[in-house]
Amino acid sequence: MDTNNKPPERIQNHPLLRGILLTGFSLLLIKLALSGEISNFIAPRMNPFIYFTIIVLMGLCIVNIFRGTSNKPAHVHCHCDGDHSYPDTYRKSLFLYSLFFIPIVTGLLFSANVLDSSVVSKRQIQFGASSSQSAAAKTVNQTKTNAVSTKDAEEYLKDPKGYMKKMEQRVQQKSQAASANQTEPLSNSELNQEKKKLLAARKITVNDQNYLKVMLILQENLPDFIGKEIVINGFVYRDQNYASDEIALSRFIITCCAADATVYGYYVKGDLSHVDKDSWIIASGKIGKTEKDGQTFPIVKMASYKKISVPSNVYIYDNGTIQNMQKQN
């Protein structure tokens, strides 16, 4: 069917609808930004990109609404090889635009959901510079690595030049991705300065700003901190392998967005059998050490705890400490 023969009024409905959709997406982003809920999805350092996106979307919505209310006929085709015509039936149009209207309406009407302990079992909780993966998981990873190495060797034998070129491209892509998505690692002087502060303090208070720093320093200098008092908060996570008096007091760490969220936690040991999973608590106790899967980790020997309400922002944003942790692996 030749869409150019349709009445201009019907064709103009599509630019108008698209302008309304773009307005909806803009309002959704504005709502998330003003309410602070945007922090449930991205790290604060990504906010400038959101502001830029809002400006672009508002500009596009004005253009489309102007086209939809204009008396000038819309140009459906751009004279290229692709088919860019509008849906030719109301049913197709309803289906197409519903795919965009539904997420806009749900986003505007309902509050954002945050990650909880149900995600922890799928993402492997970390307890410091060393991974908490079990020996079995490490064996699986090693098997996968060996399989990849064998495949790479066969590929190299078939085409050495082509393989080296592919490897150079792969390394360049990984380097670009790392520089784009990660903050600068902390310097040794910064870590040493933080360590001196912690050693001099009568009590270590772990907060959102120093959560990862304290974890890294404890992992690297655990003997120096044995017996020192510590206060920490987080949500309760229990693995099926934990003893009844053990929990992982955990937090989600975001580098770029919620999709890359990593779970970090502190082992806590005490009278915690009646504390529900996903509850938020502040635990006080003394630092000790424990071994899991052949690795040594700090543990908080709890003296007391207090239940707290879920904080307005449940995430912690990486300030470069994760890169320091990865260097220790």
C-alpha distance (Angstrom), angle and dihedral (degrees) to the residues before:
residue distance angle dihedral
M1 . . .
D2 3.78 . .
T3 3.79 106.1 .
N4 3.81 91.0 -164.8
N5 3.86 88.3 75.0
K6 3.81 92.7 59.8
P7 3.79 119.2 103.6
P8 3.80 111.7 -90.4
E9 3.82 90.9 -125.4
R10 3.83 91.8 63.6
I11 3.80 93.9 46.8
Q12 3.80 90.8 50.0
N13 3.80 90.8 60.8
H14 3.80 90.8 73.8
P15 3.83 98.1 57.7
L16 3.81 88.1 45.0
L17 3.81 92.1 51.8
R18 3.77 91.2 46.8
G19 3.77 90.1 50.1
I20 3.81 89.6 52.5
L21 3.81 90.3 48.8
L22 3.79 91.6 51.5
T23 3.81 89.1 48.4
G24 3.80 88.7 52.2
F25 3.79 92.9 51.6
S26 3.80 89.8 47.5
L27 3.81 91.8 51.1
L28 3.80 90.5 47.6
L29 3.79 91.7 54.2
I30 3.82 91.1 44.6
K31 3.82 90.2 51.2
L32 3.82 91.6 50.4
A33 3.80 91.6 46.8
L34 3.82 95.7 47.6
S35 3.81 95.0 43.5
G36 3.79 93.0 46.1
E37 3.81 91.2 -123.4
I38 3.79 88.8 121.0
S39 3.81 86.0 80.3
N40 3.82 87.5 68.7
F41 3.78 88.9 67.0
I42 3.81 109.0 30.4
A43 3.79 139.9 22.5
P44 3.84 115.7 -100.9
R45 3.82 91.5 -111.8
M46 3.82 87.3 66.8
N47 3.83 93.6 57.2
P48 3.83 94.8 95.5
F49 3.80 88.7 62.0
I50 3.81 89.8 53.4
Y51 3.81 91.7 50.9
F52 3.80 90.1 49.8
T53 3.82 90.4 49.0
I54 3.82 91.1 52.2
I55 3.81 90.8 53.3
V56 3.82 92.4 48.7
L57 3.82 92.9 47.0
M58 3.80 92.1 49.2
G59 3.79 90.1 50.9
L60 3.80 91.9 50.2
C61 3.80 92.6 46.8
I62 3.82 91.0 53.1
V63 3.81 90.3 51.0
N64 3.81 93.0 49.3
I65 3.80 94.9 45.1
F66 3.80 89.2 49.1
R67 3.81 89.6 51.5
G68 3.81 91.1 46.9
T69 3.80 94.0 52.5
S70 3.80 95.3 39.9
N71 3.81 121.6 103.4
K72 3.77 90.7 -136.9
P73 3.81 113.7 103.9
A74 3.79 114.3 -108.4
H75 3.79 119.0 -117.8
V76 3.76 106.2 -124.3
H77 3.80 97.3 -179.9
C78 3.79 127.6 53.8
H79 3.84 93.9 -164.5
C80 3.79 93.3 -114.6
D81 3.79 128.5 125.4
G82 3.83 93.6 -98.3
D83 3.79 126.4 84.6
H84 3.82 109.7 -115.5
S85 3.79 98.9 162.4
Y86 3.79 121.9 136.3
P87 3.83 120.3 -106.0
D88 3.80 107.1 -78.3
T89 3.83 97.9 -146.3
Y90 3.78 134.6 50.0
R91 3.82 90.7 -124.2
K92 3.80 92.0 57.0
S93 3.78 90.7 45.2
L94 3.81 91.9 49.9
F95 3.80 91.7 50.2
L96 3.82 93.7 46.0
Y97 3.79 97.5 48.4
S98 3.82 93.5 40.4
L99 3.81 87.9 64.5
F100 3.81 87.0 65.0
F101 3.81 101.7 32.5
I102 3.82 95.2 54.3
P103 3.85 97.1 58.9
I104 3.81 90.3 43.8
V105 3.81 93.0 52.7
T106 3.81 94.1 44.0
G107 3.80 90.7 47.0
L108 3.81 92.1 51.6
L109 3.81 96.3 43.7
F110 3.80 102.9 39.5
S111 3.78 130.6 55.0
A112 3.79 121.7 -117.6
N113 3.79 118.6 -91.3
V114 3.81 119.0 -134.2
L115 3.79 131.2 -145.4
D116 3.79 118.2 -94.0
S117 3.81 140.7 179.1
S118 3.81 92.3 -68.1
V119 3.80 86.2 75.4
V120 3.82 94.9 48.7
S121 3.81 95.9 74.6
K122 3.79 89.8 54.7
R123 3.82 97.0 47.7
Q124 3.84 103.2 43.3
I125 3.78 112.1 -117.1
Q126 3.82 116.1 -115.6
F127 3.81 123.8 -141.4
G128 3.80 99.7 -169.9
A129 3.77 137.1 -57.0
S130 3.81 90.3 -19.4
S131 3.77 122.3 67.8
S132 3.77 119.8 -116.4
Q133 3.77 92.4 -139.1
S134 3.74 113.8 135.3
A135 3.77 123.2 -115.8
A136 3.79 89.2 -105.4
A137 3.80 91.2 54.8
K138 3.81 90.7 49.0
T139 3.80 89.5 50.9
V140 3.80 90.4 53.2
N141 3.80 91.0 49.2
Q142 3.80 90.9 48.8
T143 3.82 90.2 50.4
K144 3.80 90.2 51.6
T145 3.81 90.2 48.9
N146 3.80 91.8 51.1
A147 3.81 90.7 49.3
V148 3.80 91.1 51.5
S149 3.82 91.1 47.4
T150 3.82 91.2 53.2
K151 3.79 91.2 49.4
D152 3.81 91.1 48.6
A153 3.81 91.2 50.7
E154 3.79 91.8 52.5
E155 3.80 91.0 48.1
Y156 3.80 91.3 49.8
L157 3.81 92.6 51.7
K158 3.79 91.1 52.2
D159 3.81 96.9 48.5
P160 3.85 115.7 3.5
K161 3.82 96.0 177.9
G162 3.78 94.3 45.2
Y163 3.80 91.3 47.7
M164 3.83 93.6 51.0
K165 3.78 90.9 48.8
K166 3.80 90.9 51.0
M167 3.81 90.7 49.0
E168 3.81 91.7 52.3
Q169 3.81 90.5 51.9
R170 3.81 90.9 47.7
V171 3.80 92.9 51.4
Q172 3.81 91.5 47.4
Q173 3.82 92.0 50.6
K174 3.82 92.4 49.5
S175 3.79 91.0 48.5
Q176 3.80 92.2 51.2
A177 3.81 92.1 47.4
A178 3.79 92.1 50.2
S179 3.80 93.8 49.6
A180 3.80 91.5 48.0
N181 3.80 98.4 47.7
Q182 3.80 105.5 35.1
T183 3.75 135.1 65.6
E184 3.78 123.5 -130.0
P185 3.84 114.2 -77.3
L186 3.78 119.5 -112.5
S187 3.80 117.0 -96.8
N188 3.81 122.6 -118.9
S189 3.79 90.1 -113.0
E190 3.81 90.9 56.0
L191 3.79 91.6 49.9
N192 3.82 92.3 46.4
Q193 3.79 90.8 50.0
E194 3.80 91.0 50.3
K195 3.81 90.5 47.6
K196 3.83 91.2 54.0
K197 3.81 90.4 51.0
L198 3.80 91.9 51.2
L199 3.82 93.2 47.7
A200 3.80 91.3 48.8
A201 3.80 94.2 47.9
R202 3.81 118.5 94.7
K203 3.79 89.4 -142.5
I204 3.82 130.4 18.0
T205 3.79 111.4 -131.9
V206 3.80 111.8 -165.0
N207 3.81 114.7 -152.5
D208 3.80 137.8 162.3
Q209 3.80 92.2 -83.7
N210 3.81 98.3 52.7
Y211 3.82 101.8 25.2
L212 3.80 96.8 111.4
K213 3.81 94.5 34.0
V214 3.80 92.0 57.0
M215 3.79 91.0 46.1
L216 3.81 92.1 51.9
I217 3.82 94.1 45.4
L218 3.80 92.6 48.1
Q219 3.78 91.0 49.1
E220 3.81 93.0 51.6
N221 3.84 97.5 39.2
L222 3.79 104.1 27.0
P223 3.86 97.2 143.0
D224 3.82 89.9 57.9
F225 3.81 91.9 57.4
I226 3.80 102.8 41.8
G227 3.82 108.9 130.0
K228 3.80 94.9 14.8
E229 3.80 116.8 134.2
I230 3.81 117.3 -112.0
V231 3.82 136.2 -177.1
I232 3.79 120.2 -159.6
N233 3.80 139.1 163.5
G234 3.79 134.3 -156.2
F235 3.79 144.0 115.9
V236 3.79 121.9 -62.5
Y237 3.78 118.8 -108.3
R238 3.79 125.8 179.6
D239 3.76 126.5 -169.5
Q240 3.78 120.3 -156.2
N241 3.81 88.5 -115.7
Y242 3.82 94.2 56.1
A243 3.79 121.2 104.1
S244 3.80 117.0 -113.7
D245 3.82 90.8 -103.3
E246 3.82 95.0 49.2
I247 3.79 131.4 86.5
A248 3.77 137.7 161.2
L249 3.79 110.2 -122.6
S250 3.77 96.9 -149.6
R251 3.80 145.7 -174.2
F252 3.78 134.4 -172.6
I253 3.80 113.6 -119.7
I254 3.81 119.1 -154.2
T255 3.79 124.0 -162.3
C256 3.81 99.6 173.3
C257 3.80 111.5 -14.6
A258 3.80 141.6 -15.8
A259 3.81 90.7 -88.4
D260 3.83 90.4 69.5
A261 3.82 94.5 42.9
T262 3.81 112.9 144.6
V263 3.79 124.5 -161.2
Y264 3.81 117.4 -128.1
G265 3.77 124.8 177.3
Y266 3.81 148.7 167.4
Y267 3.78 122.3 -126.2
V268 3.81 110.4 -118.8
K269 3.81 123.5 -169.1
G270 3.80 123.9 -167.3
D271 3.78 145.5 83.0
L272 3.79 95.6 -31.1
S273 3.81 104.8 128.0
H274 3.82 92.1 110.9
V275 3.82 95.1 48.6
D276 3.81 111.2 105.5
K277 3.78 122.7 -126.6
D278 3.83 113.3 -100.2
S279 3.82 90.8 24.3
W280 3.79 114.9 136.7
I281 3.80 115.8 -129.2
I282 3.79 141.6 165.5
A283 3.80 110.1 -133.4
S284 3.80 126.0 -163.2
G285 3.77 124.4 -166.7
K286 3.78 146.9 107.1
I287 3.79 128.6 -66.2
G288 3.78 117.9 -108.8
K289 3.76 135.2 154.9
T290 3.79 135.1 -107.6
E291 3.79 138.3 176.8
K292 3.78 126.8 -126.0
D293 3.81 123.4 176.4
G294 3.79 90.8 -12.5
Q295 3.83 94.3 -52.2
T296 3.80 128.7 110.3
F297 3.80 119.6 -127.6
P298 3.81 135.4 173.1
I299 3.79 115.1 -104.1
V300 3.79 130.1 -164.8
K301 3.81 111.0 -131.1
M302 3.77 95.6 -151.2
A303 3.78 121.0 -135.6
S304 3.81 97.1 173.9
Y305 3.77 141.9 -11.4
K306 3.80 139.6 -165.6
K307 3.79 129.1 -154.2
I308 3.78 114.6 -123.0
S309 3.79 134.9 -173.5
V310 3.78 120.4 -99.5
P311 3.84 107.6 -84.2
S312 3.79 119.3 -117.5
N313 3.80 88.8 -113.4
V314 3.81 114.1 34.8
Y315 3.80 96.0 -178.3
I316 3.79 132.3 85.5
Y317 3.80 118.7 -148.6
D318 3.79 119.9 -137.8
N319 3.80 116.3 -114.9
G320 3.81 95.1 -170.2
T321 3.81 97.8 -71.5
I322 3.80 94.3 113.7
Q323 3.80 90.1 64.6
N324 3.81 89.0 54.2
M325 3.79 89.0 51.5
Q326 3.79 92.4 49.9
K327 3.80 89.5 54.3
Q328 3.80 88.7 60.8
N329 3.83 93.5 57.3
